[in-house]
Amino acid sequence: MRLGQMRGLIIAAAVAAVMSACSKPEPVVIVEAPPPPPPPPLALNQGVADAASIYVAFIRDVSTIPAGGFQDAESIQAAMRRGAAYDPATLSRGMIAYGSILALQSPEFVQGVRSFAVDPTVRAELVANISRDPTYAATLPGADAAAGLIVATLNQDVAALTAIAEGVEGDAYTIQERRDPRRRWAVQPIANREVRLDSVKTISAGQMLPSAEDSARLFAAANSGSGLSLAGSASSGPYTPAVVHALAIAALAALGAGGEDARSNTEALSIEANAQFCLDMSKLNLFQCLAASRPSYEDMFCIGRHIVRDLATCTTEAVTPRTLAPAPDTMIAEVSPVAAEATTAALEATEPGPN
């Protein structure tokens, strides 16, 4: 190689080295992971709202039974037909469904549950846990506030029903007094007693349909987490199975897992054996009471004791742990036909002699 060529190569290499040293390094590009998707919106299906509307409408209807002052035998029978028109299984499911919507009115509970919904994996695991074991919902943040709303609201129904029951039962004795002008027809034997009993049994077996207006209102309140004017203080556990099931349905809704595609889950959670059994026994007691009842004042007693009071008692048992349950004389107990007749005999013993 000639000296000139060598010199040229050396110069070119030096220039390349200088240029390389002066060039700026390529910037490092950091690719950030996309943010996680937002949790699904709160969702509770129409079926829960429909079931809750049945309970709300029926309790409202029973609350119109006069606490006293029936003016004729037909008004007693009308109250009987109105109060007996429930299916224990449907009413029990409606009460739990209503409880779930009450729970969704608690911001503490909804926000507490939804704090677990950001991570899809955590959310899916929580949904599976609640579906498998409803008591899991009672351990979530804000459960005490939601339970407090359920207990306080249903206890308002209990207080109203109890006042009516006491009035009707008391009037069953008052109407027998000589100075009461209603006594004339109240002590007369009921015509077609067997037909009357069969009619009540038929009414009891009828289908309970949702109230469109109540259902729409409850559906909106459930899916917005607001709209019902409620008040209640936090209620610490242990909770009754009915309250636990209501919390479980509400928790699924707060996780976005209670919508139309989750009806099978919410319907299964609305079934609770204890609440339904109490109402089943109440209806049996009503039939036995009517089978033994003869004059109208005894039918009044059956309405007060085995429709209105039993509804209050069953609701109390549904929201109150057994350790805090009412005294034994207010509890539902199975009544045999002999016991029912003894109750009727006790009423007859208080009847004054004829004018």
Secondary structure, DSSP 8 states (H G I E B T S, - for coil): --HHHHHHHHHHHHHHHHHHHHS--------------------B-HHHHHHHHHHHHHHHHHTTS-SS---SHHHHHHHHHHHH---HHHHHHHHHHHHHHHHTT-HHHHHHHHTTSSSHHHHHHHHHHHHH-GGGGGGSTTHHHHHHHHHHHHHHHHHHHHHHHHHHHHHHHHTTSTT-TTHHHHTSB-TTHHHHHHHHHHHHTS-----HHHHHHHHHHHHHT--S--------S---HHHHHHHHHHHHHHTT-BSGGGHHHHHHHT--HHHHHHHHHHHHHHHHHHHH--BHHHHHHHHIIIIIIHHHHHHHHHHS-GGG---GGGS-----HHHHHHHHHHHHHTS----
